[in-house]
Amino acid sequence: NNHVGTKSDNELHIQGLINLADNVKEDGGFMIVPGFKHHLVDWANSTNDKLSARYRRQNFIVLPENEPLQKLAIRVTCRAGSLVLWDQRTAHGSDSNQSNRVRYAQFLKVFPAIEYESKRAEARRKSLQKLINDAGFNDDVTELGKKMFGLEKWEA
């Protein structure tokens, strides 16, 4: 799910990463433009004509080298075990790896629970249940896990 809540619903979508190995500047990796979420709508409106045709079928935009946002981005280095969280509306991405070390990170996304009766929730539920069944993990999913995965309803 790479879709951000719309400006009208102002949903908060949190993304994150957990570094599984030390990550230094030369290793490339996570970059972010601090405070960008406050400018997202204006930036999107000002670049729509230039970028929309090129990225029409993608859920992300690769910023051109000459994009002024590139100069505002900061590189975030982390030790193994570090957790980095950010608002998905903030411009973010990765810098190229200039070292011979591999980057190891687990990415995550946190968003409001999907309406249980929605078609999207049902499709997600079926897909996850199939993955769990195929992997033979049916008996390993806890009651909390079933709710977190959207397999069961949260009690009000």
Secondary structure as the mmCIF struct_conf table of DSSP 4:
data_model
#
loop_
_struct_conf.conf_type_id
_struct_conf.id
_struct_conf.beg_label_comp_id
_struct_conf.beg_label_asym_id
_struct_conf.beg_label_seq_id
_struct_conf.end_label_comp_id
_struct_conf.end_label_asym_id
_struct_conf.end_label_seq_id
HELX_LH_PP_P HELX_LH_PP_P1 HIS A 3 THR A 6
TURN_TY1_P TURN_TY1_P1 LYS A 7 ASN A 10
STRN STRN1 ILE A 14 ASN A 19
BEND BEND1 LEU A 20 ALA A 21
STRN STRN2 ASN A 23 ASN A 23
HELX_RH_3T_P HELX_RH_3T_P1 LYS A 25 ASP A 27
STRN STRN3 GLY A 29 ILE A 32
TURN_TY1_P TURN_TY1_P2 PRO A 34 GLY A 35
HELX_RH_3T_P HELX_RH_3T_P2 PHE A 36 HIS A 38
TURN_TY1_P TURN_TY1_P3 HIS A 39 HIS A 39
HELX_RH_AL_P HELX_RH_AL_P1 LEU A 40 LEU A 51
TURN_TY1_P TURN_TY1_P4 SER A 52 ARG A 57
BEND BEND2 ASN A 59 PHE A 60
HELX_LH_PP_P HELX_LH_PP_P2 VAL A 62 PRO A 64
TURN_TY1_P TURN_TY1_P5 GLU A 65 ASN A 66
TURN_TY1_P TURN_TY1_P6 PRO A 68 PRO A 68
HELX_RH_AL_P HELX_RH_AL_P2 LEU A 69 LEU A 72
STRN STRN4 ILE A 74 ARG A 75
STRN STRN5 CYS A 78 CYS A 78
TURN_TY1_P TURN_TY1_P7 ALA A 80 GLY A 81
STRN STRN6 LEU A 83 ASP A 87
TURN_TY1_P TURN_TY1_P8 GLN A 88 ARG A 89
BEND BEND3 THR A 90 THR A 90
STRN STRN7 HIS A 92 ASP A 95
HELX_LH_PP_P HELX_LH_PP_P3 SER A 96 ASN A 97
BEND BEND4 SER A 99 ARG A 101
HELX_LH_PP_P HELX_LH_PP_P4 VAL A 102 ARG A 103
STRN STRN8 ALA A 105 VAL A 110
HELX_LH_PP_P HELX_LH_PP_P5 PRO A 112 GLU A 115
TURN_TY1_P TURN_TY1_P9 TYR A 116 GLU A 117
BEND BEND5 SER A 118 SER A 118
HELX_RH_AL_P HELX_RH_AL_P3 LYS A 119 ALA A 135
TURN_TY1_P TURN_TY1_P10 GLY A 136 GLY A 136
HELX_RH_3T_P HELX_RH_3T_P3 ASN A 138 ASP A 140
HELX_RH_AL_P HELX_RH_AL_P4 GLU A 143 MET A 148
TURN_TY1_P TURN_TY1_P11 PHE A 149 GLY A 150
BEND BEND6 LEU A 151 GLU A 152
HELX_LH_PP_P HELX_LH_PP_P6 LYS A 153 GLU A 155
#
